[in-house]
């Protein structure tokens, strides 16, 4: 049994993490840090509830700590966890400064601790379907790939993600998901062209992005707009043998938000009306969406902590994503296409 503590008791903690900790026999939730003391105490009377994250980190007997705090404190909290000899899961984005991520990886390796990043959308059903189509070469040679995460949110909300600060804005919120999926599929691009803008209020933070990753095979386009009302494209792939279009979003987040318990094998299965379509020259075919599997992250993490299996997400992958986030920001600011100079992975200390 892996004793687990969590920093934060907001939407991220209650939707993406706690349901999997609760339903798994491998984990026990023993501590929570939050400003919402009463709510956490009522929901989890057997867990200790702390107002201070640092106080919890230094006092809990948890083996694992999950960090769901704002992006600008990820490094400090993760560093404190590792210094307290705790394994760590950090919500995306991993950190906001590349060198901070390198330092955390080195510290984790030195202390023999697991450090991983919660890139749960590797287990979106539509992305698993995309991976299957690419592996099967269903589209032939890929020539263009679009990944959208559009929403209709014309008004700025009163929350930290939409206020000026280190690691705020939609490019740091949704960009890590789309970049991570692109890197899983295609690896690092040759160059990047970015447009990261504040459309709703010029004095606010980025709420729109259109980023092109340039590869020898063609372009990968990552896009998000706050003005996308109505049905939205999630993926659009074009190849020499046809195209694939997938609309809508993976249902796991909405079902977890509604209180779904991720136990039943079909809990994440998409409705047939939401399946994507493959178009060849003379026909179209419905493609059944693979079942999503956010639970796979915590299943793999348990094996990593217990028997030394690979982590569900290598933090170096998350750092490469951060490198591209910041390169796209620079491209947008300069109005130029910028060459990718792949950082070298720092060797682990002996």
Phi, psi and omega in degrees: 000124181266109177291129190233138174238156181226135175267113181106148180219039179261202184302315182300311181298312187283338182261314191260346186237302186302321179303325182279329174293318182295320188273350183266134176287353182274347187232154172224122179280115186246344183204149179221138170246130184193156172278347179266067187301311186297314182297317180293322180294319178293317183290325184224075185295340181270352178265148174280137183245131186234142176280329182258125177296316182295323178296319178296315182302319184277343185253337185286152174265016179298147175274330188230138175234132178257129183253116177239025181282171176306153189302325187288349179250006181303314184297309183299317181290317179296320178298317179297321178297314181294322178294334177270011178063043176249142167292154188223134164248126178247131174298155175285152350290148184311301177216179178251354177229131186303313183297330177295320179295319177299316181298320179294319179298318180294319180294317179298317180295319180298324183265000178069036183248155178274130175230122181216167186238139187276078172266072186294337185283003164295339182249021167296141179298321181291325178289322175299325177293317177302314180300319180296317179296320179293316180298321180280354182056038182299326181266007186075222177274123180291140180235341179203141182219123178242136178230117184246146168222075185266150178213161175255095180223070185291344180252138178288133179266155180274081179209158188299329182296337185249017176246150179303137180169174180289117177081020178260174182096162187292333180292327175276343181271303182263333180305317179302324178297308185291322177295317181299316178297319179297320180291324176299318183283317194236351185076192183286139178282173176277325182204169185222138169237121185241145169229104181238107193234159171253096185274326186283328179205115186299339180268000184263209184253171179303125176233006180214135171218147174220100188242131179250125173259122187261123180238163175302326183283342183147200185254145169250123184250126178245128191217140172211135178227144176273004184245027185260082175279153177085187180299139182233144175287133174264309178230144171221113181246137178234133180217182184287344180250000179151189182229156176229131179234129178235126180258158173076179183249153173308138186278355187298316181300312182295322180290320177295322178297329180274001175100012179299142176259118187280066178249311183299137181303334183259013185300331186256002184293131180285151176290145181304330180294345182258000181299154177276173183232132173261129180247120171261189184297324187235008184205167174226145184225134175284135181249117179296130179287133175296146178297133174293162188206060176301332180298339181297330179300309183285335173294315179292324179296320178301316179293325179295313182289321187280317187232009176080021175294164179300150178292155179299328176221124176288125180300337176296323176301318179294326178291324176297323175297318178298320177304316181289325175304312184285329176292320178294321175300317180294319177300317179296318181294320182274341185069035184227152168281129186243141179285139176275123175248098189299121177296148177275137179288126180289128180302146176290145179295146180284000000 
